[in-house]
Amino acid sequence: MRDTKCMAGGSGRGHDHPIPLPPPARRHCWVTGPESSREPHPGLIVEWSRRDDGWWALVTYVIETDAAVVQQWLPATLLTPTASRQR
C-alpha cells in the first residue's frame, strides 16, 4: 500500500481555483446572421475556444436563402441552443 495524501497536481480539497470546463462541443445551435439576413441559421458547433473576450465557437452553419454552407469562428453571443428557439 502507498500513502497518497500528498500527490502533486490536480485540484483537491481546499483549493480556491476550480478548473473551468469548456462548453460541450458538437451541439446544434442557431446562428444569428448579419443584418441582411434576418432569420437565424441552423448550425453545428464543432469546437470551443476560450479567448480574452469570452467564449468563441467554430461553427458550421447553413444560409438557406443563399444555399451556402459556412464555417467560421463566432462569439458565443451570436449562438442560441436549438432547444431555445422554435422554427
Secondary structure, DSSP 8 states (H G I E B T S, - for coil): ----TT-SSS--TT-S--------SS-EEEE---TT--S-EEEEEEEEEEETTEEEEEEEEEEGGGTEEEEEEEEGGGEEEGGG---
